[in-house]
């Protein structure tokens, strides 16, 4: 997921400052919606929150949300988007590089990351795992590697399988519920139809003892 681009904070800051960048703040992760809709709301971490679409969705569903991104510009845009929604509560937006920084350990009922590309994916996924409370869920959605005949639509180095993501976790501490490729589709705010071939990992942290 990291070969081809150096997905540093500088890279993402430049990305979110571009007026025509390809982020769609109103587009919700359909895999997240499927998971969250069947859970009782609790504490959630949206890692790599971008402009806040998933964090806002979770808040609207009644979750207490912490939303983190490496880009200051992304976080500021997310705060503005959330403010415009007039939510009953507001996500706790933070600017943080999770490959080197830490959040509350064993704290979140649900931790989610959607198409997040970092300079150190192993460190990123392990940081997410540490943040999940025993019995909680980790959802990581990435771009599934392409077949030879498929056209590259995303940044070089931004693909990973669910099994690769799972390999970054301590498997003795996790039950893997889902690890597979799935097709997702939708419509962007400007009316364009999109389709992604996603790698989806859903894992539950085992209870202590």
PEGICOR-V478052 format. One record per residue. N is the residue number from 0. PHI is phi as a letter, one per 40 degrees, with the letter a starting at -180 (* if undefined). PSI is psi in radians with two decimals (* if undefined). OMEGA is omega in degrees with one decimal (none if undefined). Layout:
n->N phi->PHI psi->PSI omega->OMEGA
n->N phi->PHI psi->PSI omega->OMEGA
This chain:
n->0 phi->* psi->-0.23 omega->-175.1
n->1 phi->b psi->-0.19 omega->178.5
n->2 phi->c psi->2.42 omega->178.6
n->3 phi->h psi->-0.63 omega->174.4
n->4 phi->b psi->2.58 omega->172.8
n->5 phi->c psi->1.65 omega->-171.4
n->6 phi->c psi->1.16 omega->179.8
n->7 phi->c psi->3.07 omega->174.7
n->8 phi->d psi->-0.65 omega->178.8
n->9 phi->c psi->-0.74 omega->178.2
n->10 phi->d psi->-0.86 omega->-176.3
n->11 phi->c psi->-0.56 omega->175.4
n->12 phi->c psi->-0.76 omega->176.7
n->13 phi->c psi->-0.73 omega->-179.6
n->14 phi->d psi->-0.84 omega->-176.1
n->15 phi->c psi->-0.26 omega->174.8
n->16 phi->c psi->-0.31 omega->179.1
n->17 phi->c psi->2.26 omega->-176.7
n->18 phi->c psi->-0.38 omega->-176.4
n->19 phi->b psi->0.48 omega->-179.7
n->20 phi->c psi->2.84 omega->-168.2
n->21 phi->c psi->0.37 omega->176.5
n->22 phi->c psi->2.46 omega->178.2
n->23 phi->b psi->1.64 omega->-171.8
n->24 phi->c psi->-0.44 omega->-178.4
n->25 phi->c psi->-0.01 omega->-179.4
n->26 phi->c psi->2.10 omega->-177.1
n->27 phi->c psi->2.51 omega->174.6
n->28 phi->c psi->1.94 omega->-176.8
n->29 phi->c psi->-0.51 omega->177.8
n->30 phi->c psi->-0.65 omega->176.0
n->31 phi->c psi->-0.77 omega->-180.0
n->32 phi->d psi->-0.73 omega->179.8
n->33 phi->c psi->-0.74 omega->-178.8
n->34 phi->c psi->-0.88 omega->-173.9
n->35 phi->c psi->-0.56 omega->-175.8
n->36 phi->c psi->-0.38 omega->-178.3
n->37 phi->b psi->0.16 omega->-179.2
n->38 phi->b psi->2.67 omega->168.6
n->39 phi->c psi->2.33 omega->-178.7
n->40 phi->d psi->2.50 omega->177.2
n->41 phi->a psi->-2.39 omega->177.8
n->42 phi->c psi->2.41 omega->-177.8
n->43 phi->b psi->2.55 omega->173.7
n->44 phi->b psi->2.13 omega->172.6
n->45 phi->b psi->1.82 omega->-175.1
n->46 phi->c psi->2.19 omega->-172.4
n->47 phi->g psi->0.93 omega->-168.7
n->48 phi->c psi->-0.26 omega->-178.4
n->49 phi->f psi->-2.27 omega->-176.9
n->50 phi->c psi->0.20 omega->164.8
n->51 phi->g psi->0.10 omega->-175.5
n->52 phi->d psi->-0.84 omega->-178.1
n->53 phi->c psi->-0.68 omega->178.9
n->54 phi->c psi->-0.70 omega->179.4
n->55 phi->c psi->-0.74 omega->177.3
n->56 phi->d psi->-0.86 omega->-178.7
n->57 phi->c psi->-0.70 omega->177.8
n->58 phi->c psi->-0.75 omega->178.7
n->59 phi->c psi->-0.48 omega->178.2
n->60 phi->c psi->-0.01 omega->174.9
n->61 phi->h psi->0.13 omega->-180.0
n->62 phi->c psi->2.62 omega->170.0
n->63 phi->c psi->1.95 omega->-163.9
n->64 phi->b psi->2.31 omega->163.6
n->65 phi->b psi->2.27 omega->-177.4
n->66 phi->b psi->2.19 omega->-171.6
n->67 phi->b psi->2.42 omega->171.7
n->68 phi->a psi->2.67 omega->-178.8
n->69 phi->c psi->-0.34 omega->-176.4
n->70 phi->c psi->2.18 omega->175.8
n->71 phi->c psi->-0.74 omega->-178.9
n->72 phi->c psi->-0.75 omega->177.8
n->73 phi->c psi->-0.76 omega->-179.1
n->74 phi->c psi->-0.73 omega->179.0
n->75 phi->c psi->-0.69 omega->176.9
n->76 phi->c psi->-0.70 omega->179.0
n->77 phi->c psi->-0.74 omega->177.8
n->78 phi->c psi->-0.73 omega->179.1
n->79 phi->c psi->-0.71 omega->178.1
n->80 phi->c psi->-0.76 omega->179.4
n->81 phi->c psi->-0.73 omega->179.9
n->82 phi->c psi->-0.65 omega->-179.1
n->83 phi->c psi->-0.38 omega->-179.5
n->84 phi->c psi->-0.24 omega->-178.2
n->85 phi->f psi->0.95 omega->-179.0
n->86 phi->c psi->2.70 omega->176.5
n->87 phi->c psi->-0.63 omega->172.4
n->88 phi->b psi->2.84 omega->-174.5
n->89 phi->b psi->2.37 omega->174.3
n->90 phi->d psi->2.59 omega->174.7
n->91 phi->c psi->1.65 omega->-178.0
n->92 phi->c psi->2.32 omega->179.6
n->93 phi->b psi->2.54 omega->173.0
n->94 phi->c psi->2.01 omega->-174.2
n->95 phi->a psi->2.42 omega->173.3
n->96 phi->c psi->1.85 omega->-174.6
n->97 phi->c psi->-0.14 omega->174.7
n->98 phi->c psi->-0.28 omega->178.5
n->99 phi->b psi->-0.35 omega->-179.4
n->100 phi->b psi->2.90 omega->-176.7
n->101 phi->b psi->2.66 omega->172.0
n->102 phi->b psi->-3.07 omega->-178.0
n->103 phi->d psi->2.17 omega->178.8
n->104 phi->c psi->2.55 omega->175.0
n->105 phi->f psi->0.77 omega->-171.2
n->106 phi->b psi->-0.64 omega->-167.5
n->107 phi->c psi->2.40 omega->174.8
n->108 phi->c psi->-0.55 omega->-178.6
n->109 phi->a psi->2.22 omega->174.4
n->110 phi->b psi->2.25 omega->-176.4
n->111 phi->b psi->2.49 omega->173.8
n->112 phi->b psi->2.26 omega->-172.7
n->113 phi->b psi->1.93 omega->178.6
n->114 phi->f psi->0.85 omega->178.9
n->115 phi->c psi->2.25 omega->179.6
n->116 phi->b psi->2.24 omega->-173.2
n->117 phi->b psi->3.00 omega->175.9
n->118 phi->c psi->-0.25 omega->179.7
n->119 phi->a psi->1.54 omega->-174.9
n->120 phi->c psi->-0.65 omega->-179.8
n->121 phi->c psi->-0.83 omega->179.4
n->122 phi->c psi->-0.66 omega->-179.9
n->123 phi->c psi->-0.89 omega->-177.8
n->124 phi->c psi->-0.68 omega->178.8
n->125 phi->c psi->-0.64 omega->176.4
n->126 phi->c psi->-0.70 omega->177.0
n->127 phi->c psi->-0.80 omega->-178.8
n->128 phi->c psi->-0.69 omega->179.1
n->129 phi->c psi->-0.47 omega->-177.1
n->130 phi->c psi->-0.29 omega->-178.6
n->131 phi->c psi->2.33 omega->176.9
n->132 phi->c psi->2.71 omega->175.4
n->133 phi->d psi->2.27 omega->-175.6
n->134 phi->g psi->-0.19 omega->-179.1
n->135 phi->c psi->3.03 omega->-174.5
n->136 phi->b psi->2.52 omega->172.5
n->137 phi->b psi->2.15 omega->177.5
n->138 phi->b psi->2.04 omega->177.2
n->139 phi->b psi->2.10 omega->179.2
n->140 phi->b psi->2.19 omega->178.6
n->141 phi->b psi->-3.10 omega->173.9
n->142 phi->c psi->2.08 omega->178.3
n->143 phi->c psi->2.39 omega->175.6
n->144 phi->d psi->2.56 omega->-173.6
n->145 phi->c psi->2.65 omega->167.2
n->146 phi->c psi->2.88 omega->-175.5
n->147 phi->d psi->-0.60 omega->-175.4
n->148 phi->c psi->-0.12 omega->-174.5
n->149 phi->c psi->2.58 omega->-176.4
n->150 phi->c psi->2.33 omega->178.1
n->151 phi->c psi->2.10 omega->179.6
n->152 phi->b psi->-0.17 omega->-173.3
n->153 phi->b psi->3.04 omega->-177.3
n->154 phi->c psi->2.48 omega->174.4
n->155 phi->d psi->2.39 omega->179.1
n->156 phi->g psi->0.19 omega->-175.9
n->157 phi->b psi->0.36 omega->-177.0
n->158 phi->b psi->2.55 omega->179.5
n->159 phi->a psi->2.57 omega->175.9
n->160 phi->c psi->2.79 omega->177.0
n->161 phi->c psi->-0.61 omega->178.5
n->162 phi->c psi->-0.64 omega->176.3
n->163 phi->c psi->-0.75 omega->177.8
n->164 phi->c psi->-0.78 omega->-179.3
n->165 phi->c psi->-0.55 omega->-178.3
n->166 phi->c psi->-0.30 omega->178.5
n->167 phi->c psi->-0.23 omega->-178.6
n->168 phi->c psi->2.74 omega->170.5
n->169 phi->c psi->1.79 omega->-170.9
n->170 phi->c psi->-0.36 omega->176.4
n->171 phi->c psi->-0.33 omega->-176.1
n->172 phi->b psi->0.02 omega->-172.3
n->173 phi->b psi->2.54 omega->165.9
n->174 phi->b psi->2.20 omega->-178.8
n->175 phi->c psi->1.99 omega->179.2
n->176 phi->c psi->-0.73 omega->-178.5
n->177 phi->a psi->2.35 omega->171.9
n->178 phi->a psi->1.57 omega->-172.2
n->179 phi->a psi->2.97 omega->174.1
n->180 phi->c psi->2.39 omega->177.7
n->181 phi->b psi->2.66 omega->175.8
n->182 phi->c psi->2.26 omega->173.4
n->183 phi->b psi->2.66 omega->-179.7
n->184 phi->a psi->2.87 omega->-179.9
n->185 phi->i psi->-2.91 omega->-179.9
n->186 phi->b psi->2.26 omega->179.3
n->187 phi->c psi->2.89 omega->179.6
n->188 phi->d psi->-0.45 omega->178.9
n->189 phi->c psi->0.14 omega->173.8
n->190 phi->g psi->0.00 omega->-180.0
n->191 phi->c psi->2.36 omega->174.3
n->192 phi->c psi->2.49 omega->178.1
n->193 phi->b psi->2.71 omega->176.7
n->194 phi->a psi->2.36 omega->179.4
n->195 phi->b psi->2.51 omega->169.3
n->196 phi->c psi->1.84 omega->-170.1
n->197 phi->b psi->2.60 omega->164.0
n->198 phi->c psi->2.28 omega->-174.1
n->199 phi->b psi->2.09 omega->173.2
n->200 phi->b psi->2.18 omega->172.5
n->201 phi->b psi->2.04 omega->-175.8
n->202 phi->b psi->2.55 omega->178.9
n->203 phi->b psi->2.25 omega->178.8
n->204 phi->c psi->2.28 omega->-178.3
n->205 phi->c psi->2.55 omega->177.7
n->206 phi->c psi->2.54 omega->-179.8
n->207 phi->c psi->2.43 omega->178.2
n->208 phi->g psi->* omega->none
